Amino acid sequence: MAEAQIFHDTQHDLAHKARWFTGRVVIYGILLLWTVICLFPIYWTLTTSFKMAPDVMKGNMVPWWDYTPNWKGWKSLGLSPDTIWTESTVRAEFLKRFMNSAVTAISASGLAVILGSMAAYGLSRFQYRFGFMRNPDISFFFLSQLILPPVVLALPFLVLYKELALLDTSIGLILLYTLTVLPIVIWIMQDQFRSIPVELEEAALVDGLSIWGAFLTIVLPIALPGMVAAFILSLVLTWNEYFFAALLTSTDAKTLPVMVASQTGSQGINWWSMAALSASAIIPLIIIGVVLERYIIKGMASGAGK
């Protein structure tokens, strides 16, 4: 009987380990497949920037196997090894558009995080009443601004910016992008502030701090990961925005997405140049995401673990 019980227990343990191993293989297999799906567009963009026209049309994908890489896409931007140290009007134009995108996206995202955090803190800590509207109604009002498609706002903003002399200016884009991402920041930061115990602020107020002092010294450091996550999301959205950048700018404030779209002409699409431009736009976001990864994870997890 003892030997039979030992044999039964051994079989049960082996079956349990087999199920555990099979489950792990399935989970990691799905994650690996999803990783490949997510990273494939980036891989395609990077490889296309090193292709000639026939390689693009044939769909060759593997460097040194299907085709021989070359610097044609990067040379068209003045960023290839043989042109990087020479004077190039195309490279100067690219750097100008790149700086326009960077200044606009970073400024709008930073301003949206500052304003959105203060609005979210007020909605999560105090009770407001505007007519029939209470805090939930006010929060929904902010989110409802995302329902409107951008094309509906095109004509009003075009007329307004013409009257205010904000057409083709970075300030105009910064203000518009701030309004665009502000509802998302408020939505994210409300969850962040609600997950922070009110008792911490009450203790700070008892110690003599003002509401602003408690917010800056107690709440803000705890909510910092969420603010970083909101900033990254806002940065991605504003960095990639094309519609309003194409509508409200012409020469001085034109951004990188508009320059990418300009590679389409009457003679076809310069896939290699477009891919090189797209890769140049993707790389900074990847670097920022890798550097601030731990803040993004903390910010997303803190609201979920409430």
URHUUR-V977448 format. One record per residue. N is the residue number from 0. SS is DSSP state (alpha for helix, beta for strand, coil for the rest). PSI is psi in whole degrees, -180 to 180 (none if undefined). Layout:
BEGIN
n:ss:psi
N:SS:PSI
N:SS:PSI
END
This chain:
BEGIN
n:ss:psi
0:coil:-41
1:alpha:-41
2:alpha:-37
3:alpha:-40
4:alpha:-41
5:alpha:-42
6:alpha:-41
7:alpha:-44
8:alpha:-39
9:alpha:-43
10:alpha:-39
11:alpha:-42
12:alpha:-41
13:alpha:-41
14:alpha:-40
15:alpha:-44
16:alpha:-37
17:alpha:-42
18:alpha:-41
19:alpha:-43
20:alpha:-43
21:alpha:-43
22:alpha:-42
23:alpha:-41
24:alpha:-43
25:alpha:-46
26:alpha:-50
27:alpha:-30
28:alpha:-42
29:alpha:-43
30:alpha:-40
31:alpha:-41
32:alpha:-43
33:alpha:-37
34:alpha:-44
35:alpha:-42
36:alpha:-41
37:alpha:-37
38:alpha:-14
39:alpha:-44
40:alpha:-37
41:alpha:-43
42:alpha:-44
43:alpha:-42
44:alpha:-47
45:alpha:-44
46:alpha:-35
47:alpha:-31
48:coil:-12
49:coil:19
50:coil:157
51:coil:168
52:alpha:-46
53:alpha:-36
54:alpha:-35
55:alpha:-45
56:alpha:-33
57:alpha:-13
58:coil:25
59:coil:133
60:coil:-31
61:coil:115
62:beta:146
63:coil:2
64:coil:-55
65:coil:-27
66:beta:164
67:coil:119
68:coil:148
69:coil:173
70:coil:25
71:alpha:-45
72:alpha:-44
73:alpha:-28
74:alpha:-33
75:coil:-17
76:coil:-2
77:coil:25
78:coil:13
79:coil:162
80:coil:-32
81:coil:-5
82:coil:-10
83:coil:-30
84:coil:4
85:coil:161
86:coil:135
87:coil:123
88:alpha:-32
89:alpha:-42
90:alpha:-39
91:alpha:-41
92:alpha:-43
93:alpha:-45
94:alpha:-36
95:alpha:-46
96:alpha:-37
97:alpha:-45
98:alpha:-37
99:alpha:-45
100:alpha:-43
101:alpha:-48
102:alpha:-45
103:alpha:-48
104:alpha:-45
105:alpha:-43
106:alpha:-46
107:alpha:-41
108:alpha:-43
109:alpha:-44
110:alpha:-39
111:alpha:-39
112:alpha:-41
113:alpha:-53
114:alpha:-42
115:alpha:-36
116:alpha:-42
117:alpha:-41
118:alpha:-43
119:alpha:-38
120:alpha:-44
121:alpha:-42
122:alpha:-26
123:alpha:-14
124:alpha:-25
125:coil:159
126:coil:126
127:coil:155
128:coil:116
129:beta:94
130:coil:-122
131:coil:-6
132:beta:133
133:coil:-172
134:alpha:-48
135:alpha:-37
136:alpha:-39
137:alpha:-42
138:alpha:-41
139:alpha:-34
140:alpha:-44
141:alpha:-46
142:alpha:-31
143:alpha:-18
144:coil:-20
145:coil:-12
146:coil:-35
147:coil:127
148:coil:147
149:alpha:-32
150:alpha:-26
151:alpha:-33
152:alpha:-2
153:alpha:-55
154:alpha:-46
155:alpha:-43
156:alpha:-36
157:alpha:-44
158:alpha:-45
159:alpha:-46
160:alpha:-30
161:alpha:-40
162:alpha:-33
163:coil:3
164:coil:40
165:coil:3
166:coil:139
167:coil:41
168:coil:147
169:alpha:-34
170:alpha:-42
171:alpha:-44
172:alpha:-39
173:alpha:-46
174:alpha:-43
175:alpha:-44
176:alpha:-35
177:alpha:-46
178:alpha:-32
179:alpha:-43
180:alpha:-7
181:alpha:-44
182:alpha:-37
183:alpha:-42
184:alpha:-44
185:alpha:-42
186:alpha:-45
187:alpha:-46
188:alpha:-26
189:alpha:-44
190:alpha:-38
191:alpha:-48
192:alpha:-34
193:alpha:-25
194:coil:-8
195:coil:124
196:coil:135
197:alpha:-25
198:alpha:-30
199:alpha:-43
200:alpha:-37
201:alpha:-40
202:alpha:-37
203:alpha:-38
204:alpha:-37
205:alpha:-35
206:coil:-3
207:coil:1
208:coil:150
209:coil:176
210:alpha:-42
211:alpha:-39
212:alpha:-42
213:alpha:-39
214:alpha:-45
215:alpha:-35
216:alpha:-26
217:alpha:-56
218:alpha:-44
219:alpha:-47
220:alpha:-35
221:alpha:-37
222:alpha:1
223:alpha:-44
224:alpha:-39
225:alpha:-36
226:alpha:-39
227:alpha:-42
228:alpha:-42
229:alpha:-38
230:alpha:-43
231:alpha:-45
232:alpha:-43
233:alpha:-39
234:alpha:-43
235:alpha:-45
236:alpha:-43
237:alpha:-34
238:alpha:-37
239:coil:0
240:coil:132
241:coil:-41
242:alpha:-56
243:alpha:-31
244:alpha:-38
245:alpha:-31
246:alpha:-41
247:alpha:0
248:coil:158
249:coil:-50
250:coil:-61
251:coil:-44
252:coil:13
253:coil:138
254:coil:178
255:alpha:-42
256:alpha:-35
257:alpha:-38
258:alpha:-36
259:alpha:-45
260:alpha:-25
261:coil:-7
262:coil:-6
263:beta:120
264:beta:-174
265:coil:-23
266:coil:6
267:beta:-167
268:beta:128
269:coil:84
270:alpha:-40
271:alpha:-41
272:alpha:-42
273:alpha:-40
274:alpha:-40
275:alpha:-42
276:alpha:-44
277:alpha:-41
278:alpha:-40
279:alpha:-31
280:alpha:-29
281:alpha:-40
282:alpha:-47
283:alpha:-39
284:alpha:-37
285:alpha:-44
286:alpha:-45
287:alpha:-42
288:alpha:-40
289:alpha:-43
290:alpha:-40
291:coil:21
292:alpha:-44
293:alpha:-34
294:alpha:-37
295:alpha:-44
296:alpha:-45
297:alpha:-42
298:alpha:-41
299:alpha:-32
300:alpha:-31
301:alpha:-41
302:alpha:-34
303:alpha:-27
304:coil:15
305:coil:none
END
